[in-house]
Amino acid sequence: MRTVRLGEVCQQCRESVRPGERGELRYIGLESIESGSAQFVEGALSKTPEAPQANSFRFGPEHILYGKLRPYLNKVALPDFEGKCSTEIIPLLPSPEADRAYLAFFLRSQQVVEQISARTAGARMPRADMDFVLSLSIPLPPLPEQHRIVDLLSRADGIVRLRREAEKKAAELIPTLFLDMFGDPAANPKGWPMAPVGDVIAAADYGSSTKSSDDGSGLPLIRMGNVDYAGALNLSDLKLVNLPTEEIEKYRLHEGDILFNRTNSKELVGKTGLWDDTRDAIAASYFIRVRVQRNKLNPRYFWAFMNSRHMKRVLFETSRGAIGQANINSKELKAFKVALPPLALQQDFAGKIEQVRSIQSQQSTATAKAQAAFDALLAHTFRN
C-alpha cells in the first residue's frame, strides 16, 4: 500500500478572522470539542457563543478541526458548517485524493496521539508541533478503499457512542430514583423532618496530608480526582501513601464512609463520594471523611442527598474563597440541613441503588469493550 506524509494530502488553513469581522460565523473553542470522540460537546452548537477578542481561524465543512493545545486530549472534529475557531485549533484541508474522515480517524488513533504528544513544545501549555504532525506517515489506499475503511470505522465508532449514551442514561437513574422516593429537597414536598448534618453523623475528620510515596509502596490514597462531580468513584489512577500504624488507623476508610471534597474550584467543591470498596485506603487532606449515625441515616441515602441538584446549588452558594480555590469547612458541613425520611425507606432506597449500580457496571463494561475494539481497529488500520 502507498504511504505518504500527512502534509502531502492535507494542508493547514490559517485564514484569520479579526475580532468583529464576520460576526455571523459560529465560534468554536477547544472546550466545544469532546476529547477522543470527534464530537462537539452537547449544547455547544445550540447557540452562538461570543468569540473572545482575539484572532480566530475560518473553517468550513471541508475542513478537519485539529486541537493542537494539549494534543493528548485528542480533540479532532469534522464540522458540517462554516465558522471560526480558536487559534489553538488548526483547520486542515484534505487534498482531493484523501477522504476527510479517513484523515480524521488517523489523527485520532492512539499511536498517532502518542507520537504527537511526545514531541510537544511547552511544559505548562504543551502544543503540537504542526510541522511534525504533517511529517507523519499515513497509509493511503485508493479513495474507494478509504471510503470502505471509513464506513467500517464509523460503524465501530458509532457503537462506542451508543454505549456512552446508554451510560449517561444509566447515570441518571439514581437521581431520578431519589426524586421519585423522597421528592426535591429544595421543596421537601413529602414533609420529611429536617436536621443539621452535625446531629446525625458520628464523625467528620480531615484526611491525611502526607504526600504519596515515590517507591510504589503503601496504601491507596484517595484524592480529589478519584471522585467525579456526580459522586462516583474512579479508582483507575491511584497513588499510594506510607503511614505509621497509628495514622493508618486514624485515616483509614471504612465501608460506608462519606468523602466530602472540602477544597476545590467553586463549581466542584463539595462533590461527595461514597467509599464502598473492600480494600484498605486512606482519605487525602482535601476530603472530610464523614461517618453517619446508622440508626438515623443510611450512608447511601446521605450520599445521594449530598449529590442532589438542590445540594449542588447550596454547596455552590455556600463555598467561599479565591477564584479557582473555594472551601467549605467541617463546621459549615455540619450546619447543612438534611431531610430524614424513615430509616426503612432510606434502606429500601439503598437496596435499589445496588441494583442500579449493577446496571451501570454492565454498561461501563460494555462501553470499555466497544472502545477497546474500536481502538484495536484504528491501530490495525494505521499500523506502521
C-alpha positions in Angstrom: 0.0 0.0 0.0 1.2 3.5 -0.8 2.5 5.5 2.2 2.7 9.3 2.2 3.4 12.1 4.6 0.3 13.6 6.1 1.3 17.0 4.7 1.2 15.6 1.2 -2.5 15.0 1.5 -3.7 17.9 3.6 -2.6 21.5 4.4 -3.1 23.9 7.3 -5.6 26.7 6.6 -4.9 29.7 8.9 -7.2 32.2 7.3 -7.5 34.8 10.1 -10.8 36.3 11.1 -10.2 39.5 13.0 -12.4 40.5 16.1 -15.7 41.9 15.0 -15.3 40.6 11.4 -17.8 38.0 10.0 -19.7 38.2 13.3 -22.3 35.8 11.9 -19.8 32.9 12.0 -20.2 30.4 14.8 -17.2 30.4 17.2 -15.7 27.0 18.2 -13.2 26.8 21.1 -11.3 23.8 22.4 -13.9 23.4 25.1 -16.5 22.9 22.3 -14.9 19.6 21.2 -15.2 16.4 23.1 -12.0 14.6 24.0 -11.5 11.4 22.0 -14.9 11.2 20.3 -14.6 13.6 17.3 -17.9 15.0 18.5 -18.9 18.6 19.5 -19.8 19.0 23.2 -23.6 18.6 23.8 -25.1 22.0 23.6 -22.1 23.7 22.0 -23.9 24.1 18.7 -27.3 25.0 20.0 -26.3 28.6 20.5 -23.8 31.0 19.0 -21.2 31.7 21.7 -19.3 35.0 21.7 -15.8 34.8 20.3 -13.0 36.2 22.5 -11.4 39.4 21.5 -8.6 37.7 19.6 -7.9 36.4 16.1 -9.5 33.2 15.1 -9.3 30.9 12.0 -12.1 30.5 9.4 -13.2 27.0 8.7 -15.9 25.2 6.7 -17.4 21.7 6.2 -14.5 20.8 4.0 -12.0 21.0 7.0 -10.8 18.8 9.8 -10.5 20.7 13.1 -7.4 19.6 15.0 -6.8 20.8 18.6 -3.1 21.5 18.9 -3.1 22.5 22.6 -2.6 19.5 24.8 -2.8 17.0 21.9 -3.1 14.1 24.4 -6.7 15.3 24.8 -7.3 14.0 21.3 -9.6 16.8 20.1 -10.5 16.3 16.5 -13.8 17.3 14.9 -15.5 17.3 11.4 -17.7 20.3 11.2 -20.7 20.4 8.7 -21.0 24.2 8.9 -18.9 27.4 8.4 -17.4 29.0 11.4 -14.4 30.5 13.1 -12.2 28.7 15.7 -9.7 29.4 18.4 -6.1 29.7 17.1 -5.4 26.6 19.3 -7.4 24.7 16.7 -5.9 24.2 13.2 -8.3 23.8 10.3 -6.8 21.1 8.0 -7.9 20.9 4.3 -7.6 17.4 2.7 -6.5 17.1 -0.9 -8.8 15.5 -3.4 -7.1 12.2 -3.1 -7.8 11.9 0.7 -11.1 11.3 2.4 -11.6 13.8 5.2 -13.0 11.3 7.7 -10.1 8.9 6.9 -7.5 11.5 7.8 -9.5 12.4 11.0 -9.5 8.7 12.1 -5.7 8.7 11.5 -5.3 11.7 13.8 -7.5 10.1 16.5 -5.5 6.8 16.6 -3.7 6.2 19.8 -0.3 5.6 18.3 -0.5 9.0 16.4 -1.7 10.8 19.6 1.2 9.3 21.5 3.7 10.3 18.8 2.5 13.9 18.6 2.3 14.2 22.4 5.9 13.1 22.7 7.0 15.9 20.5 5.1 18.8 22.1 6.6 22.2 23.0 5.8 24.0 26.3 5.7 22.4 29.7 2.6 24.1 31.2 0.7 24.6 27.9 2.1 21.8 25.6 1.3 22.3 21.9 1.6 20.0 19.0 4.5 20.7 16.6 2.4 21.1 13.4 5.5 20.5 11.2 6.0 17.2 13.0 2.3 16.3 12.7 2.3 16.9 8.9 5.5 14.8 8.6 3.8 11.7 10.0 3.5 8.7 7.6 0.0 7.6 6.7 -1.1 4.6 4.6 -3.1 5.9 1.6 -5.1 3.4 -0.3 -7.2 4.4 -3.3 -10.3 6.5 -2.5 -12.8 3.7 -2.8 -10.8 1.7 -0.2 -10.6 4.8 2.1 -14.4 5.1 1.9 -14.7 1.4 2.8 -12.4 1.8 5.8 -14.2 4.9 6.9 -17.5 3.1 6.8 -16.1 0.2 8.9 -14.5 2.6 11.4 -17.6 4.7 11.6 -19.7 1.7 12.5 -17.3 0.8 15.3 -17.2 4.4 16.5 -21.0 4.6 16.4 -21.2 1.6 18.7 -19.0 3.4 21.2 -21.2 6.5 21.0 -24.3 4.4 21.6 -22.7 2.7 24.6 -21.7 6.1 26.1 -25.2 7.4 25.6 -26.5 4.3 27.4 -24.0 5.0 30.2 -25.3 8.6 30.5 -28.9 7.4 30.8 -27.9 4.8 33.4 -26.1 7.6 35.4 -29.5 9.5 35.5 -31.2 6.5 37.2 -30.1 7.2 40.8 -31.0 11.0 40.8 -34.4 10.1 39.3 -35.0 7.3 41.8 -34.1 9.7 44.6 -36.6 12.3 43.4 -39.3 9.7 43.0 -38.9 8.3 46.5 -38.1 11.4 48.5 -39.0 14.5 46.4 -36.9 17.5 45.7 -35.1 18.5 48.9 -35.5 22.2 48.0 -39.3 22.0 48.4 -39.5 18.9 50.6 -43.0 18.0 49.2 -43.3 14.9 51.4 -42.7 16.9 54.6 -39.7 14.9 55.9 -38.3 16.2 59.2 -35.0 18.2 58.7 -31.9 18.1 60.9 -28.5 19.6 60.8 -25.9 17.2 59.4 -23.9 17.5 62.6 -26.8 16.0 64.6 -26.9 12.8 62.5 -23.3 12.0 61.9 -20.8 10.3 64.2 -17.6 11.9 63.0 -16.3 14.4 60.4 -12.5 14.3 60.2 -10.0 15.7 57.7 -7.9 13.3 55.6 -4.2 12.8 55.7 -1.8 15.5 54.4 1.1 13.0 53.9 2.4 13.1 50.3 2.1 10.0 48.2 5.1 7.7 48.1 7.6 7.6 45.3 8.6 4.0 45.5 5.2 2.5 44.7 4.5 1.2 48.2 1.8 1.8 50.8 -2.0 2.0 50.8 -4.1 3.7 48.1 -4.5 7.4 48.7 -8.0 8.6 47.6 -7.5 12.1 46.1 -9.9 14.7 44.6 -9.6 13.3 41.1 -10.9 9.9 42.3 -14.4 11.3 42.9 -16.3 12.8 40.0 -18.9 15.6 40.1 -21.7 13.1 40.3 -20.1 11.4 43.3 -18.9 8.2 41.5 -15.5 6.7 42.5 -12.9 6.3 39.8 -10.0 4.2 41.1 -8.2 3.8 37.8 -5.5 6.3 38.8 -4.4 5.6 42.4 -1.4 7.0 44.2 0.0 5.1 47.3 1.0 6.5 50.7 3.1 5.2 53.5 1.8 6.0 57.0 2.7 4.8 60.6 0.4 2.2 62.0 -1.3 4.8 64.3 -2.0 7.1 61.4 -3.4 4.3 59.3 -6.0 3.7 61.9 -6.7 7.4 62.1 -7.2 7.9 58.4 -8.3 4.5 57.1 -11.6 4.4 55.1 -14.3 2.1 56.3 -17.2 0.8 54.1 -19.9 3.4 54.1 -17.6 6.4 54.8 -18.6 9.6 53.0 -15.9 11.6 51.2 -16.7 15.3 51.2 -14.4 17.4 49.0 -13.8 20.5 51.1 -11.4 22.4 48.8 -11.7 22.7 45.0 -12.9 25.1 42.3 -16.2 26.8 43.2 -18.0 24.5 40.7 -16.6 21.3 42.1 -16.2 22.0 45.8 -18.5 19.8 47.9 -18.5 16.8 45.5 -19.3 13.8 47.6 -18.2 10.2 47.2 -19.1 7.0 49.0 -16.4 4.5 49.9 -17.9 1.1 49.2 -14.7 -0.7 48.3 -13.4 -3.6 50.4 -9.7 -2.7 50.2 -7.9 -0.6 52.8 -7.4 3.0 51.7 -6.6 6.5 53.1 -8.5 9.7 52.5 -6.4 12.7 51.4 -6.5 16.0 53.2 -8.8 17.7 50.7 -11.6 15.4 51.9 -13.6 15.5 55.1 -14.3 11.8 56.0 -17.8 11.6 57.3 -19.3 8.7 59.3 -23.0 8.7 59.8 -25.1 7.6 62.8 -26.5 4.5 61.1 -29.6 4.4 63.4 -30.6 7.7 61.8 -29.0 7.9 58.4 -28.2 5.4 55.7 -24.8 6.3 54.1 -26.1 5.6 50.6 -29.1 7.8 51.1 -26.9 10.6 52.6 -24.5 10.3 49.6 -27.4 10.7 47.2 -28.8 13.6 49.2 -25.5 15.4 49.0 -25.3 14.8 45.2 -28.8 16.1 44.6 -29.3 19.2 42.4 -30.6 21.1 45.5 -27.4 20.4 47.4 -25.2 21.2 44.4 -26.8 24.6 44.4 -26.4 25.0 48.2 -22.8 24.0 48.0 -22.0 26.4 45.2 -23.7 29.3 47.1 -22.0 28.4 50.4 -18.5 28.0 49.2 -16.0 30.8 49.7 -12.5 31.7 48.7 -10.4 33.0 45.9 -11.1 32.3 42.2 -10.3 28.7 41.4 -10.0 27.7 45.1 -13.2 27.5 47.1 -13.6 26.0 50.6 -16.3 24.5 52.8 -15.1 23.6 56.3 -16.3 21.0 58.7 -18.4 23.5 60.7 -20.2 24.6 57.6 -20.8 21.0 56.5 -22.3 20.1 59.9 -24.7 23.1 59.6 -26.3 21.9 56.4 -29.9 20.6 56.8 -30.6 17.0 55.7 -34.1 15.5 55.2 -34.7 12.5 57.4 -37.2 10.0 55.8 -37.9 6.9 57.8 -34.8 4.7 58.1 -36.6 1.8 56.5 -37.3 3.9 53.4 -33.7 5.0 53.3 -32.6 1.4 53.4 -35.0 0.4 50.7 -33.5 3.2 48.5 -30.0 1.9 49.3 -31.0 -1.6 48.1 -32.4 -0.2 44.9 -29.1 1.8 44.4 -27.2 -1.5 44.4 -29.5 -2.8 41.6 -28.9 0.4 39.6 -25.1 0.2 40.1 -25.2 -3.4 38.7 -26.8 -1.9 35.6 -24.2 0.9 35.5 -21.4 -1.6 35.9 -22.7 -3.7 33.0 -23.0 -0.5 30.8 -19.4 0.5 31.8 -18.1 -2.9 30.9 -19.9 -2.8 27.5 -18.5 0.6 26.8 -15.0 -0.4 27.7 -15.2 -3.4 25.4 -16.6 -1.3 22.5 -13.9 1.3 23.0 -11.2 -1.4 23.1 -12.5 -2.9 19.8 -12.6 0.5 18.2 -9.0 1.3 19.3 -7.7 -2.0 18.1 -9.4 -1.4 14.7 -7.8 2.0 14.5 -4.4 0.6 15.4 -4.6 -2.1 12.8 -5.8 0.3 10.1 -2.9 2.7 10.6 -0.2 0.4 11.8 3.3 1.3 10.6 
